[in-house]
């Protein structure tokens, strides 16, 4: 589940589609509501929370507000 949420979030980060980005944020929120199984995969709960928080924050930024690279 954690791996899937990270994959979904990373894919959405590469998109300028606000609908895809919102859907990824919603998937992360829903995944967190259902008590992610992290210990069984060897993940540290704190690190998973930090990673998902950072991913959610990055997805919340409007792609049109990013500076051109």
PABAKOL-264715 format. One record per atom (N, C-alpha, C, O, CB): residue number from 1; residue in three letters; atom name; x, y, z. Coordinates in steps of 0.02 Angstrom, whole numbers, plus 32768, in hexadecimal, padded with zeros to 4 digits. Glycine has a CB too. Layout:
BEGIN
- pake; senu; voti; px; py; pz
- NUM; ALA; CA; X; Y; Z
...
END
This chain:
BEGIN
- pake; senu; voti; px; py; pz
- 1; UNK; N; 8029; 7FC4; 8000
- 1; UNK; CA; 8000; 8000; 8000
- 1; UNK; C; 802B; 803F; 8000
- 1; UNK; O; 801E; 806E; 7FDA
- 1; UNK; CB; 7FD2; 8000; 803C
- 2; UNK; N; 805E; 8041; 802A
- 2; UNK; CA; 808A; 807B; 802D
- 2; UNK; C; 80AC; 8085; 7FE9
- 2; UNK; O; 80AE; 80BD; 7FCF
- 2; UNK; CB; 80C0; 8074; 8064
- 3; UNK; N; 80C6; 804F; 7FCD
- 3; UNK; CA; 80E8; 8054; 7F8D
- 3; UNK; C; 80B8; 806D; 7F57
- 3; UNK; O; 80CC; 8095; 7F2C
- 3; UNK; CB; 8104; 800F; 7F78
- 4; UNK; N; 807A; 8057; 7F58
- 4; UNK; CA; 8049; 806D; 7F27
- 4; UNK; C; 803B; 80B8; 7F2E
- 4; UNK; O; 8036; 80DC; 7EFD
- 4; UNK; CB; 8007; 8046; 7F2F
- 5; UNK; N; 8034; 80CF; 7F6C
- 5; UNK; CA; 8026; 8117; 7F77
- 5; UNK; C; 8061; 8142; 7F60
- 5; UNK; O; 8057; 8177; 7F42
- 5; UNK; CB; 8018; 8125; 7FC1
- 6; UNK; N; 809D; 812B; 7F6D
- 6; UNK; CA; 80D8; 8151; 7F56
- 6; UNK; C; 80DA; 8152; 7F0A
- 6; UNK; O; 80E8; 8186; 7EEC
- 6; UNK; CB; 811A; 8131; 7F72
- 7; UNK; N; 80CC; 8119; 7EEA
- 7; UNK; CA; 80CD; 8116; 7EA1
- 7; UNK; C; 8097; 8144; 7E84
- 7; UNK; O; 80A6; 816A; 7E56
- 7; UNK; CB; 80C0; 80CD; 7E89
- 8; UNK; N; 805B; 8142; 7E9F
- 8; UNK; CA; 8025; 816D; 7E87
- 8; UNK; C; 8037; 81B6; 7E8F
- 8; UNK; O; 802D; 81DF; 7E61
- 8; UNK; CB; 7FE3; 815D; 7EAD
- 9; UNK; N; 8053; 81C7; 7EC8
- 9; UNK; CA; 8066; 820D; 7ED5
- 9; UNK; C; 809D; 8224; 7EA7
- 9; UNK; O; 809A; 825C; 7E8D
- 9; UNK; CB; 807C; 8214; 7F1D
- 10; UNK; N; 80CF; 81FB; 7E9D
- 10; UNK; CA; 8107; 820E; 7E70
- 10; UNK; C; 80EF; 8216; 7E29
- 10; UNK; O; 8104; 8245; 7E06
- 10; UNK; CB; 813F; 81DA; 7E73
- 11; UNK; N; 80C4; 81EA; 7E12
- 11; UNK; CA; 80A9; 81F0; 7DCE
- 11; UNK; C; 8082; 8231; 7DC7
- 11; UNK; O; 8088; 8254; 7D94
- 11; UNK; CB; 807D; 81B4; 7DBC
- 12; UNK; N; 805A; 8242; 7DF9
- 12; UNK; CA; 8033; 827F; 7DF6
- 12; UNK; C; 805E; 82BD; 7DFA
- 12; UNK; O; 804D; 82F1; 7DDD
- 12; UNK; CB; 8000; 8280; 7E2F
- 13; UNK; N; 8097; 82B9; 7E1C
- 13; UNK; CA; 80C5; 82F2; 7E1F
- 13; UNK; C; 80DE; 8305; 7DDA
- 13; UNK; O; 80ED; 833F; 7DCD
- 13; UNK; CB; 8100; 82E3; 7E4D
- 14; UNK; N; 80E4; 82D4; 7DAE
- 14; UNK; CA; 80FB; 82E1; 7D6A
- 14; UNK; C; 80C6; 82FC; 7D3D
- 14; UNK; O; 80D3; 830B; 7D02
- 14; UNK; CB; 8117; 82A2; 7D4D
- 15; UNK; N; 808A; 8303; 7D57
- 15; UNK; CA; 8052; 831A; 7D2E
- 15; UNK; C; 803F; 8362; 7D3F
- 15; UNK; O; 8044; 8377; 7D78
- 15; UNK; CB; 8015; 82EC; 7D39
- 16; UNK; N; 802B; 8386; 7D0C
- 16; UNK; CA; 8011; 83C9; 7D17
- 16; UNK; C; 7FC4; 83C8; 7D1E
- 16; UNK; O; 7FA5; 83FD; 7D24
- 16; UNK; CB; 8025; 83F7; 7CDE
- 17; UNK; N; 7FA7; 838D; 7D1D
- 17; UNK; CA; 7F5F; 8386; 7D22
- 17; UNK; C; 7F49; 838B; 7D6B
- 17; UNK; O; 7F58; 835F; 7D93
- 17; UNK; CB; 7F48; 8342; 7D04
- 18; UNK; N; 7F24; 83C1; 7D7D
- 18; UNK; CA; 7F10; 83C9; 7DC2
- 18; UNK; C; 7EE1; 8391; 7DDB
- 18; UNK; O; 7EE1; 8381; 7E16
- 18; UNK; CB; 7EED; 840C; 7DCB
- 19; UNK; N; 7EBB; 8374; 7DAE
- 19; UNK; CA; 7E8F; 833D; 7DC1
- 19; UNK; C; 7EB7; 8300; 7DD7
- 19; UNK; O; 7EA7; 82E1; 7E09
- 19; UNK; CB; 7E5F; 832B; 7D87
- 20; UNK; N; 7EEB; 82F1; 7DB2
- 20; UNK; CA; 7F16; 82B8; 7DC3
- 20; UNK; C; 7F3A; 82C4; 7E06
- 20; UNK; O; 7F41; 8297; 7E2E
- 20; UNK; CB; 7F4A; 82AB; 7D8C
- 21; UNK; N; 7F50; 8302; 7E10
- 21; UNK; CA; 7F72; 8313; 7E4E
- 21; UNK; C; 7F43; 830F; 7E8A
- 21; UNK; O; 7F56; 82F6; 7EBF
- 21; UNK; CB; 7F91; 835A; 7E49
- 22; UNK; N; 7F06; 8328; 7E82
- 22; UNK; CA; 7ED4; 8323; 7EB8
- 22; UNK; C; 7EC3; 82DA; 7EC6
- 22; UNK; O; 7EBA; 82C7; 7F00
- 22; UNK; CB; 7E95; 834A; 7EA6
- 23; UNK; N; 7EBD; 82B2; 7E92
- 23; UNK; CA; 7EAD; 826B; 7E9B
- 23; UNK; C; 7EE5; 8248; 7EC2
- 23; UNK; O; 7ED7; 821D; 7EEC
- 23; UNK; CB; 7EA2; 8248; 7E57
- 24; UNK; N; 7F22; 8259; 7EB4
- 24; UNK; CA; 7F5B; 823B; 7ED9
- 24; UNK; C; 7F59; 8251; 7F22
- 24; UNK; O; 7F65; 8228; 7F4E
- 24; UNK; CB; 7F9E; 824F; 7EB8
- 25; UNK; N; 7F4B; 8290; 7F2E
- 25; UNK; CA; 7F46; 82A8; 7F73
- 25; UNK; C; 7F0F; 8284; 7F98
- 25; UNK; O; 7F16; 8273; 7FD2
- 25; UNK; CB; 7F3B; 82F4; 7F75
- 26; UNK; N; 7ED7; 8279; 7F76
- 26; UNK; CA; 7E9F; 8256; 7F95
- 26; UNK; C; 7EB2; 820D; 7FA3
- 26; UNK; O; 7EA1; 81F3; 7FD7
- 26; UNK; CB; 7E61; 8259; 7F66
- 27; UNK; N; 7ED5; 81ED; 7F76
- 27; UNK; CA; 7EEB; 81A8; 7F80
- 27; UNK; C; 7F19; 81A4; 7FBD
- 27; UNK; O; 7F13; 8175; 7FE5
- 27; UNK; CB; 7F10; 818E; 7F42
- 28; UNK; N; 7F45; 81D5; 7FC5
- 28; UNK; CA; 7F72; 81D6; 8000
- 28; UNK; C; 7F49; 81DE; 803F
- 28; UNK; O; 7F54; 81BA; 8071
- 28; UNK; CB; 7FA6; 820F; 7FF9
- 29; UNK; N; 7F19; 820C; 803E
- 29; UNK; CA; 7EF0; 8217; 807A
- 29; UNK; C; 7EC8; 81D9; 808B
- 29; UNK; O; 7EC4; 81C6; 80C6
- 29; UNK; CB; 7EC0; 8253; 806F
- 30; UNK; N; 7EAA; 81BA; 8059
- 30; UNK; CA; 7E83; 817D; 8066
- 30; UNK; C; 7EAF; 8144; 807F
- 30; UNK; O; 7E9B; 8120; 80AD
- 30; UNK; CB; 7E5E; 8167; 8027
- 31; UNK; N; 7EE9; 813E; 8063
- 31; UNK; CA; 7F18; 810A; 8079
- 31; UNK; C; 7F2B; 8113; 80C2
- 31; UNK; O; 7F31; 80E3; 80E8
- 31; UNK; CB; 7F56; 810A; 804E
- 32; UNK; N; 7F35; 8151; 80D6
- 32; UNK; CA; 7F47; 8160; 811B
- 32; UNK; C; 7F0D; 8152; 814A
- 32; UNK; O; 7F17; 813E; 8184
- 32; UNK; CB; 7F5E; 81A8; 8122
- 33; UNK; N; 7ED0; 815D; 8133
- 33; UNK; CA; 7E95; 8150; 815D
- 33; UNK; C; 7E8E; 8105; 816C
- 33; UNK; O; 7E70; 80F3; 819F
- 33; UNK; CB; 7E56; 816A; 813A
- 34; UNK; N; 7EA8; 80DC; 8140
- 34; UNK; CA; 7EA0; 8093; 8148
- 34; UNK; C; 7EDD; 8073; 8167
- 34; UNK; O; 7EEC; 8039; 8159
- 34; UNK; CB; 7E92; 8074; 8104
- 35; UNK; N; 7F00; 8097; 8192
- 35; UNK; CA; 7F38; 807C; 81B8
- 35; UNK; C; 7F69; 8055; 818C
- 35; UNK; O; 7F65; 8018; 8186
- 35; UNK; CB; 7F1F; 804F; 81F0
- 36; UNK; N; 7F95; 8079; 816E
- 36; UNK; CA; 7FC7; 8059; 8142
- 36; UNK; C; 7FF0; 8025; 8168
- 36; UNK; O; 8004; 8030; 81A1
- 36; UNK; CB; 7FF6; 808E; 8126
- 37; UNK; N; 7FFA; 7FED; 8149
- 37; UNK; CA; 8024; 7FB9; 8165
- 37; UNK; C; 806C; 7FC7; 8151
- 37; UNK; O; 8080; 7FBB; 8118
- 37; UNK; CB; 800E; 7F71; 814D
- 38; UNK; N; 8092; 7FE2; 8180
- 38; UNK; CA; 80D7; 7FF4; 8170
- 38; UNK; C; 810A; 7FC7; 8193
- 38; UNK; O; 813E; 7FB8; 8176
- 38; UNK; CB; 80E4; 803C; 8182
- 39; UNK; N; 80FB; 7FB3; 81CF
- 39; UNK; CA; 812B; 7F8B; 81F6
- 39; UNK; C; 8139; 7F48; 81D4
- 39; UNK; O; 8171; 7F2F; 81D4
- 39; UNK; CB; 8112; 7F80; 823D
- 40; UNK; N; 8105; 7F2B; 81B8
- 40; UNK; CA; 810D; 7EE9; 8197
- 40; UNK; C; 813C; 7EEE; 815B
- 40; UNK; O; 815A; 7EBC; 8148
- 40; UNK; CB; 80C9; 7ECE; 8182
- 41; UNK; N; 8141; 7F29; 813D
- 41; UNK; CA; 816D; 7F32; 8103
- 41; UNK; C; 81B2; 7F4A; 8118
- 41; UNK; O; 81DE; 7F51; 80EE
- 41; UNK; CB; 814E; 7F64; 80D2
- 42; UNK; N; 81BB; 7F55; 8158
- 42; UNK; CA; 81FC; 7F6C; 8171
- 42; UNK; C; 8204; 7FB7; 816F
- 42; UNK; O; 823C; 7FD1; 8178
- 42; UNK; CB; 8232; 7F4C; 8149
- 43; UNK; N; 81CE; 7FDB; 8163
- 43; UNK; CA; 81D1; 8024; 8160
- 43; UNK; C; 81CB; 8042; 81A6
- 43; UNK; O; 81AA; 8025; 81D1
- 43; UNK; CB; 819B; 8041; 8132
- 44; UNK; N; 81EA; 807A; 81B0
- 44; UNK; CA; 81E3; 809F; 81ED
- 44; UNK; C; 81A5; 80CC; 81E5
- 44; UNK; O; 81A0; 80F2; 81B5
- 44; UNK; CB; 8224; 80C9; 81FE
- 45; UNK; N; 8177; 80C8; 8214
- 45; UNK; CA; 8138; 80EE; 8210
- 45; UNK; C; 8145; 8139; 8209
- 45; UNK; O; 8124; 815A; 81E2
- 45; UNK; CB; 810D; 80E0; 824C
- 46; UNK; N; 8173; 8153; 8230
- 46; UNK; CA; 8183; 819A; 822E
- 46; UNK; C; 819C; 81AF; 81E9
- 46; UNK; O; 8188; 81E2; 81CE
- 46; UNK; CB; 81B7; 81AC; 8263
- 47; UNK; N; 81C8; 8186; 81CC
- 47; UNK; CA; 81E3; 8195; 8189
- 47; UNK; C; 81AC; 8192; 8154
- 47; UNK; O; 81AB; 81BC; 8127
- 47; UNK; CB; 821C; 8165; 8177
- 48; UNK; N; 817F; 8163; 815A
- 48; UNK; CA; 8148; 815E; 812A
- 48; UNK; C; 811C; 819C; 8130
- 48; UNK; O; 8109; 81B9; 80FD
- 48; UNK; CB; 811E; 811E; 8136
- 49; UNK; N; 810C; 81B0; 816E
- 49; UNK; CA; 80E3; 81EC; 8177
- 49; UNK; C; 8105; 822A; 815A
- 49; UNK; O; 80E4; 8253; 813A
- 49; UNK; CB; 80D4; 81F7; 81C2
- 50; UNK; N; 8145; 8230; 8166
- 50; UNK; CA; 816A; 826A; 814A
- 50; UNK; C; 816A; 8269; 80FE
- 50; UNK; O; 815F; 829D; 80DE
- 50; UNK; CB; 81B3; 8269; 8163
- 51; UNK; N; 8175; 822F; 80E0
- 51; UNK; CA; 8176; 822A; 8098
- 51; UNK; C; 8131; 823A; 807A
- 51; UNK; O; 812D; 825E; 8048
- 51; UNK; CB; 818C; 81E3; 8082
- 52; UNK; N; 80FC; 8220; 8098
- 52; UNK; CA; 80BA; 822D; 807E
- 52; UNK; C; 80A6; 8276; 8088
- 52; UNK; O; 8084; 8294; 805E
- 52; UNK; CB; 8086; 81FF; 809F
- 53; UNK; N; 80BB; 8294; 80C0
- 53; UNK; CA; 80AE; 82DC; 80CC
- 53; UNK; C; 80D1; 8306; 8096
- 53; UNK; O; 80B3; 8335; 807B
- 53; UNK; CB; 80C7; 82F1; 8112
- 54; UNK; N; 810F; 82F6; 8088
- 54; UNK; CA; 8135; 831C; 8056
- 54; UNK; C; 8117; 8313; 8010
- 54; UNK; O; 8112; 8343; 7FEA
- 54; UNK; CB; 817F; 8306; 8055
- 55; UNK; N; 8102; 82D6; 8001
- 55; UNK; CA; 80E3; 82C9; 7FC0
- 55; UNK; C; 80A1; 82EE; 7FBA
- 55; UNK; O; 8093; 830C; 7F85
- 55; UNK; CB; 80D8; 827D; 7FB6
- 56; UNK; N; 8079; 82ED; 7FEE
- 56; UNK; CA; 8039; 8311; 7FEE
- 56; UNK; C; 8044; 835C; 7FE5
- 56; UNK; O; 8020; 837D; 7FBF
- 56; UNK; CB; 8011; 8303; 802E
- 57; UNK; N; 8075; 8377; 8008
- 57; UNK; CA; 8084; 83BF; 8003
- 57; UNK; C; 809A; 83D1; 7FBC
- 57; UNK; O; 8086; 8404; 7FA1
- 57; UNK; CB; 80BA; 83D3; 8035
- 58; UNK; N; 80C3; 83A7; 7F9E
- 58; UNK; CA; 80DA; 83B4; 7F5A
- 58; UNK; C; 80A0; 83B1; 7F28
- 58; UNK; O; 809E; 83D8; 7EF9
- 58; UNK; CB; 8111; 8382; 7F45
- 59; UNK; N; 8073; 8382; 7F33
- 59; UNK; CA; 8039; 837C; 7F06
- 59; UNK; C; 8009; 83B7; 7F0E
- 59; UNK; O; 7FE3; 83C6; 7EE0
- 59; UNK; CB; 8014; 833A; 7F13
- 60; UNK; N; 8009; 83D6; 7F48
- 60; UNK; CA; 7FDC; 840E; 7F55
- 60; UNK; C; 7FF0; 844E; 7F2F
- 60; UNK; O; 7FC8; 847B; 7F25
- 60; UNK; CB; 7FD9; 841D; 7FA0
- 61; UNK; N; 8030; 8451; 7F1B
- 61; UNK; CA; 8048; 848B; 7EF6
- 61; UNK; C; 802C; 848A; 7EAF
- 61; UNK; O; 8030; 8457; 7E8D
- 61; UNK; CB; 8096; 848D; 7EF4
- 62; UNK; N; 800F; 84C2; 7E9B
- 62; UNK; CA; 7FF4; 84C7; 7E57
- 62; UNK; C; 802D; 84C6; 7E25
- 62; UNK; O; 805A; 84F0; 7E29
- 62; UNK; CB; 7FC9; 8509; 7E50
- 63; UNK; N; 802C; 8497; 7DF6
- 63; UNK; CA; 8064; 8491; 7DC6
- 63; UNK; C; 8070; 84D2; 7DA0
- 63; UNK; O; 80A9; 84DF; 7D8B
- 63; UNK; CB; 8055; 8459; 7D95
- 64; UNK; N; 803D; 84FA; 7D96
- 64; UNK; CA; 8046; 8539; 7D71
- 64; UNK; C; 806D; 856D; 7D9A
- 64; UNK; O; 8084; 859F; 7D7F
- 64; UNK; CB; 8003; 8555; 7D5C
- 65; UNK; N; 8073; 8561; 7DDC
- 65; UNK; CA; 8098; 858F; 7E07
- 65; UNK; C; 80E2; 857E; 7E0A
- 65; UNK; O; 810A; 85A4; 7E25
- 65; UNK; CB; 807B; 858E; 7E4D
- 66; UNK; N; 80F6; 8545; 7DED
- 66; UNK; CA; 813D; 8531; 7DEE
- 66; UNK; C; 8164; 855D; 7DBF
- 66; UNK; O; 814C; 8573; 7D8B
- 66; UNK; CB; 8145; 84E6; 7DDB
- 67; UNK; N; 81A2; 8569; 7DD3
- 67; UNK; CA; 81CF; 858F; 7DA8
- 67; UNK; C; 81E7; 8562; 7D6F
- 67; UNK; O; 81F4; 8527; 7D7A
- 67; UNK; CB; 820C; 85AB; 7DD0
- 68; UNK; N; 81EC; 857C; 7D33
- 68; UNK; CA; 8203; 8553; 7CFB
- 68; UNK; C; 824B; 853C; 7D06
- 68; UNK; O; 8274; 855F; 7D24
- 68; UNK; CB; 81FF; 857B; 7CB9
- 69; UNK; N; 8258; 84FF; 7CEE
- 69; UNK; CA; 829C; 84E3; 7CF6
- 69; UNK; C; 82C3; 84EA; 7CB6
- 69; UNK; O; 82FD; 84D5; 7CB3
- 69; UNK; CB; 8299; 849A; 7D0B
END
